[in-house]
Amino acid sequence: MQQLLNLLPALLDGVFEDPPWGGFLEALRHAMRADYTALTFRPPGKPLNQVVHLYAGAASPPLVSRLYHEELHEADPLPYYELEEGRAYALHDMLRAGDKAHERYYQDIIVPSGMAAMRMMRVREASGVNGWLHVSRREGEFARADEALMEALAPYLRGALRNFVALEQERFNAAVADDAIRRLAFGWFTLDEEGQVLESDRQAETLFAQSGVLGRDAGGRLLVKPRGLAREISAALRAVAADTRARPRVLILNRDPWLDMLLMPARKRGLSAKPDPVAIAYVHGDNWSSADCCEQLAELFLLLPSEARLALALSRGMSIAEAAAELGITVETARNYSKKIYSKLGARGQTDLVRFVLRSVLAIAGRL
């Protein structure tokens, strides 16, 4: 019982190690006086030679491992899926004496790998992932007490494997979402009421380092340039901090290259030891200059350069009057250009224009 209690912390914490369960497998190796311990698991539908294999101790010689992965895995006689869950099996329980395939496997894999004595146990977590705990020695058999220790670990190993599978699925989902957000050049960071940056993603970190508009001081507080913009953001932060129902604030931080921000109250709270944020800032920045974006718009929608400049301004939410002032043309000229733009794009107005631009390949251009 004491050995089990000593192993459980390493088993439960092992999902957060890299590689996972290194501490647990090493502790189990010492507890069972083994030369080698391994945890192997295979998601449903994967071939026999495609598994996650974690181990501690002396692994099989490279030549033996290559032989298994290239050839012998197809004739592996061990009844992995037939093993009763939670029971420790010895070699003689799994290999049949007198069977040529079993004897070849024993001579070509087991003996060269130094596994004269071996115990294996299968567990299966709720989503269908099977795992096998494997312990072996070069000399001396394992005692019944060793088998009992492995079997006592079974329910905890099953739970740890379930947590690992769920965590890996969430990591995969987060990686896919992160990639999509990165391609769209969106980032986020959270702030406390003093303007301290509490958490941030990679895109926000890139903007802090490269934008020249946003940054952090040595103490971790948000830095904004120029001062007028800093005052505007400070006022918006005070407003959302004072009322969780306050409307989100949209701020244009830079026009070329484009950088804008949506500042809104933080209605969700995390579970970390850090202070709860009062605001979440979503930031969006273009990697391309306005000239590059206009060139791409002109190529994609067959616009004249003057039309492309106006289309870019309108797609960024400017009104006709604001875009005209931005481009140094009259409102009437801007209206004439806009009619030509809408006609070429098949758009019925500015809303359609924004939708066409945002749904085009330009939304991810230059962001790979």
C-alpha positions as a printed Julia matrix, in Angstrom:
368×3 Matrix{Float64}:
   0.0     0.0     0.0
   2.8     2.43    0.82
   4.45    1.75   -2.56
   1.15    2.56   -4.27
   0.78    5.8    -2.32
   4.34    6.76   -3.23
   3.65    6.26   -6.95
   0.31    8.04   -7.23
   1.55   11.66   -7.17
   3.95   10.96  -10.04
   1.2     9.16  -11.97
  -1.33   11.97  -11.53
   1.17   14.75  -12.28
   2.69   12.88  -15.22
   0.2    14.24  -17.74
   1.9    17.64  -17.43
   5.46   16.36  -17.99
   7.28   16.4   -21.3
   7.48   13.61  -22.21
   4.53   12.49  -20.09
   4.92   10.17  -17.11
   8.71   10.11  -17.13
   8.85   10.49  -13.35
   6.19    7.85  -12.78
   7.85    5.25  -15.03
  11.21    5.81  -13.36
   9.66    5.54   -9.88
   7.85    2.34  -10.88
  11.07    0.89  -12.27
  12.76    1.38   -8.9
   9.76    0.14   -6.92
   9.64   -3.12   -8.91
  13.44   -3.43   -9.26
  13.01   -3.54  -13.03
  15.41   -2.7   -15.82
  12.74   -1.23  -18.05
   9.23    0.2   -17.71
   7.01    1.47  -20.48
   3.57    2.91  -21.05
   2.21    2.42  -24.55
  -1.16    3.57  -25.79
  -2.87    3.5   -29.13
  -5.95    5.48  -30.21
  -8.65    3.37  -31.9
  -7.94    2.46  -35.51
  -4.18    3.05  -35.44
  -1.83    0.34  -36.85
   0.18   -1.77  -34.41
   3.4     0.12  -35.15
   1.87    3.58  -34.64
   1.66    4.08  -30.91
   2.68    6.56  -28.25
   5.56    4.83  -26.48
   6.94    6.22  -23.22
   9.61    4.44  -21.22
  12.25    4.56  -18.49
  15.42    2.46  -18.34
  17.32    0.65  -21.09
  15.3     0.56  -24.31
  15.53   -2.17  -26.96
  18.65   -1.95  -29.17
  18.07    0.22  -32.28
  18.41   -2.78  -34.6
  15.69   -4.66  -32.69
  13.38   -1.64  -32.66
  13.82   -1.15  -36.41
  13.13   -4.84  -37.06
   9.9    -4.59  -35.07
   8.63   -1.42  -36.74
   9.55   -2.5   -40.25
   8.55   -6.15  -40.16
   7.68   -8.01  -36.97
   4.88   -5.7   -35.8
   2.67   -7.38  -38.43
   3.31  -10.79  -36.84
   3.35   -9.61  -33.22
   1.72  -12.53  -31.38
   1.03  -10.8   -28.08
  -2.77  -10.68  -27.47
  -2.83   -7.01  -26.51
  -6.58   -6.47  -26.82
  -7.47   -9.84  -25.34
  -5.76   -9.11  -22.03
  -8.22   -8.73  -19.21
  -8.24   -5.13  -18.05
  -6.36   -4.46  -14.84
  -4.62   -7.85  -14.67
  -0.82   -8.25  -14.81
   0.2   -10.94  -17.31
   3.53  -12.82  -17.46
   5.24  -13.86  -20.7
   4.15  -17.48  -20.34
   0.53  -16.23  -20.17
   0.87  -14.54  -23.57
   3.32  -16.66  -25.62
   2.6   -20.28  -26.54
   5.42  -22.81  -26.25
   5.97  -24.74  -29.48
   4.35  -22.08  -31.68
   6.93  -21.05  -34.32
   5.66  -17.47  -34.67
   5.69  -17.02  -30.9
   9.16  -18.57  -30.6
  10.54  -16.33  -33.37
   9.13  -13.26  -31.67
  10.66  -14.38  -28.38
  14.1   -14.97  -29.92
  14.16  -11.9   -32.21
  12.55   -9.31  -29.91
  12.22  -10.42  -26.3
  15.66  -11.96  -25.73
  17.75   -9.21  -27.49
  15.75   -6.56  -25.6
  16.71   -8.05  -22.22
  13.16   -8.96  -21.2
  13.7   -12.38  -19.62
  11.0   -11.54  -17.07
   8.1    -9.33  -18.07
   4.69   -8.22  -16.83
   2.1    -6.43  -18.96
  -1.25   -4.9   -18.0
  -3.95   -3.33  -20.18
  -6.29   -0.47  -19.26
  -8.91    1.2   -21.43
 -10.16    4.74  -20.8
 -13.67    5.99  -21.54
 -13.1     7.35  -25.07
 -11.72    4.0   -26.25
  -7.95    4.56  -25.97
  -6.12    1.45  -24.78
  -2.93    1.64  -22.75
  -0.44   -1.06  -21.78
   1.88   -0.86  -18.78
   4.98   -2.97  -19.35
   7.68   -3.85  -16.78
  10.68   -6.13  -17.48
  13.97   -7.45  -16.05
  17.0    -9.12  -17.56
  17.32  -11.5   -14.63
  15.04  -12.85  -11.9
  11.29  -13.3   -11.92
   8.78  -10.84  -10.51
   6.96  -11.75   -7.31
   3.21  -11.8    -6.8
   3.62   -8.6    -4.76
   4.97   -6.89   -7.88
   1.94   -8.0    -9.87
  -0.33   -6.81   -7.07
   1.29   -3.37   -7.2
   0.67   -3.08  -10.95
  -2.93   -4.21  -10.57
  -3.52   -1.74   -7.74
  -2.38    1.02  -10.13
  -4.96    0.1   -12.8
  -7.89    2.4   -11.81
  -5.55    5.35  -11.27
  -3.74    4.68  -14.55
  -7.09    4.53  -16.34
  -8.08    7.91  -14.89
  -4.7     9.47  -15.68
  -4.9     8.21  -19.26
  -8.4     9.62  -19.61
  -7.2    13.03  -18.41
  -4.26   12.88  -20.81
  -6.47   12.03  -23.79
  -8.9    14.85  -22.92
  -6.02   17.29  -22.44
  -4.43   16.32  -25.76
  -7.77   16.8   -27.53
  -8.12   20.25  -26.01
  -4.54   21.05  -27.0
  -5.28   19.98  -30.56
  -8.49   22.05  -30.67
  -6.65   25.04  -29.23
  -3.83   24.66  -31.76
  -6.3    24.62  -34.67
  -8.14   27.66  -33.3
  -4.85   29.42  -32.59
  -3.69   28.84  -36.15
  -6.94   30.2   -37.58
  -6.76   33.28  -35.35
  -3.09   33.78  -36.21
  -3.87   33.64  -39.92
  -6.51   36.32  -39.42
  -3.96   38.37  -37.43
  -6.14   38.58  -34.32
  -4.65   38.52  -30.84
  -5.86   39.08  -27.31
  -4.64   40.15  -23.91
  -6.31   40.74  -20.56
  -5.91   43.74  -18.26
  -6.56   44.56  -14.63
  -7.98   47.94  -13.66
  -4.47   49.41  -13.34
  -3.6    48.51  -16.93
  -1.45   45.52  -16.0
  -1.25   42.89  -18.77
  -2.21   39.59  -17.11
  -2.38   37.1   -19.99
  -1.74   37.31  -23.72
  -1.5    35.1   -26.79
   1.3    34.84  -29.34
  -0.19   37.34  -31.78
  -0.52   39.95  -29.04
   3.09   39.29  -27.99
   4.16   39.86  -31.59
   2.27   43.16  -31.68
   3.86   44.21  -28.38
   7.28   43.54  -29.87
   6.81   44.89  -33.38
   3.89   47.31  -33.71
   5.54   50.37  -32.17
   2.08   51.28  -30.83
   1.49   48.72  -28.08
   4.01   47.44  -25.59
   4.65   46.7   -21.92
   6.83   48.49  -19.42
   9.27   46.71  -17.09
   6.49   46.15  -14.58
   4.13   44.58  -17.12
   1.78   47.56  -17.57
   0.37   48.31  -21.01
   2.3    50.99  -22.9
   0.55   52.88  -25.71
   1.93   55.44  -28.16
   1.11   58.23  -28.84
  -0.06   59.84  -25.58
  -3.44   60.88  -26.95
  -4.21   57.3   -27.83
  -2.93   56.17  -24.41
  -5.4    58.52  -22.7
  -8.21   57.25  -24.92
  -7.48   53.62  -24.03
  -7.15   54.46  -20.32
 -10.57   56.1   -20.36
 -12.09   53.12  -22.15
 -10.48   50.75  -19.63
 -11.92   52.7   -16.7
 -15.37   52.57  -18.3
 -15.42   48.79  -18.85
 -13.84   48.16  -15.44
 -16.61   50.09  -13.74
 -19.47   48.22  -15.42
 -19.41   44.63  -16.67
 -22.37   45.55  -18.88
 -20.55   48.44  -20.52
 -20.55   48.4   -24.3
 -17.34   47.25  -26.0
 -15.07   50.07  -27.18
 -13.56   50.01  -30.68
 -10.33   51.96  -31.17
  -8.19   52.47  -34.28
  -4.58   52.34  -33.08
  -2.77   52.75  -36.39
  -3.79   53.15  -40.01
  -0.74   52.03  -41.99
  -0.15   49.22  -41.34
  -3.64   48.8   -39.9
  -4.05   48.08  -36.18
  -7.31   48.22  -34.25
  -8.63   47.08  -30.88
 -11.89   45.91  -29.34
 -11.87   46.52  -25.57
 -14.64   44.85  -23.61
 -15.46   43.85  -20.02
 -14.08   40.5   -18.87
 -17.19   38.59  -17.87
 -15.4    35.27  -17.48
 -12.98   34.46  -14.71
 -10.01   32.1   -14.83
  -8.85   29.57  -12.26
  -5.21   30.66  -12.06
  -3.56   32.33   -9.1
  -3.29   35.59  -11.08
  -5.73   38.44  -10.37
  -9.0    38.38  -12.29
  -8.97   40.64  -15.38
 -11.43   43.49  -15.73
 -11.06   43.81  -19.51
 -10.17   41.78  -22.56
  -8.52   43.53  -25.5
  -8.85   41.91  -28.91
  -6.32   43.38  -31.31
  -6.11   43.02  -35.07
  -3.11   44.04  -37.1
  -2.24   43.84  -40.77
   1.17   42.5   -41.75
   0.85   44.29  -45.05
   1.1    48.0   -45.76
  -1.86   49.77  -47.3
   0.0    49.86  -50.62
   0.37   46.05  -50.58
  -3.29   45.56  -49.64
  -4.44   47.91  -52.4
  -2.33   46.07  -54.95
  -3.87   42.76  -53.88
  -7.4    44.19  -53.96
  -6.8    45.56  -57.44
  -5.54   42.16  -58.68
  -8.31   40.14  -57.07
 -11.29   42.34  -58.02
  -9.88   44.05  -61.18
  -9.99   47.51  -59.6
  -8.11   50.63  -60.62
  -5.51   51.78  -58.04
  -7.74   54.72  -56.99
 -10.71   52.36  -56.59
  -8.64   49.86  -54.62
  -7.54   52.56  -52.16
 -11.15   53.54  -51.55
 -12.28   49.9   -51.32
  -9.64   49.26  -48.63
 -10.77   52.3   -46.63
 -14.44   51.29  -46.87
 -13.64   47.67  -45.95
 -12.05   49.01  -42.76
 -15.34   50.55  -41.68
 -14.86   54.15  -42.8
 -17.79   56.13  -44.13
 -17.64   57.68  -47.6
 -16.85   61.07  -46.02
 -14.13   59.63  -43.76
 -12.57   57.71  -46.64
 -12.62   60.79  -48.87
 -10.83   62.84  -46.2
  -8.34   59.99  -45.64
  -7.53   59.77  -49.37
  -7.61   63.52  -50.07
 -10.47   63.4   -52.56
 -13.9    64.99  -52.63
 -16.94   63.19  -51.25
 -18.53   63.28  -54.7
 -15.46   61.62  -56.26
 -15.51   59.0   -53.53
 -19.18   58.28  -54.25
 -18.47   57.85  -57.98
 -15.58   55.49  -57.21
 -17.73   53.51  -54.77
 -20.41   52.92  -57.43
 -17.78   51.5   -59.78
 -16.38   49.33  -56.98
 -19.79   47.94  -56.07
 -20.51   47.21  -59.72
 -17.23   45.31  -60.24
 -17.67   43.28  -57.04
 -21.4    42.71  -57.49
 -21.93   44.35  -54.09
 -25.13   46.14  -53.13
 -23.4    48.5   -50.73
 -20.66   48.9   -48.15
 -21.88   45.96  -46.06
 -21.51   43.62  -49.03
 -18.1    45.13  -49.82
 -16.82   44.42  -46.31
 -18.19   40.87  -46.46
 -16.59   40.18  -49.86
 -13.19   41.45  -48.75
 -13.2    39.66  -45.39
 -14.31   36.37  -46.98
 -11.73   36.54  -49.76
  -8.22   35.07  -49.63
  -6.99   38.54  -48.65
  -8.16   37.75  -45.11
  -5.22   35.4   -44.68
  -2.77   36.81  -47.23
   0.71   37.27  -45.83
  -0.16   35.74  -42.48
   1.26   32.24  -42.88
